[in-house]
């Protein structure tokens, strides 16, 4: 689906997701070149390194962000939200491709042998009450929506869908900030640090925007 199509003319959401995932892999060809530039002069990170773990996990994280953005873009008629969704989808598709390219350049598999977030085992995700809780293997990456939440978003409509998307995407972006901060504490790799700094800058700005958009849609 072309990103400027209206919600009423696009294909089914499943087809959209398949298209997004395929696009991320195609963009990986560009990311491969970017990876060569960003890793030049540095020893490739190992498969269990923080750099590799961050790259794999953030790629998965970004792909879900793209999926959420494409879902709401099909649902909403609000032009401001459609523009934001377009920006999130295109930016994170490009970045997912760049991450794919890094792993290719480093000679690493796209999927690691360790569970997600192993590289940030000292990360303590918040519990339901907002207070820090223990980290366990298999915990969702910070900010990731559950399957139930994704299904709820897909089934929602109107302003309720917009509110749900904004709440989920704010949490998703906050999770990305935590991951970016975590890798900055663990790497000296210039390419990875530049990428993480860009995530911090862009997604913090989008959190501010989405918070104001959510406030405008308050009950």
Secondary structure, 3 states (H helix, E strand, C coil): CCCCCCCCCCCCHHHHHHHHHHHHHHHHHHHHHHHHHHHCCCCCCCCCCHHHHHHHHHHHHHHHHHHHHHHHHHHCCCHHHHHHHHHHHHHHHHHHHHHHHHHHHCCCCCCCCCCCCHHHCCCCCECCCCCECCCCCCCCCCCCCCHHHHHHHHHCCHHHHHHHHHHHHHHHHHHHHHHHHHHHCCCCCHHHHHHHHHHHHHHHHHHHHHHHHHHHCCC
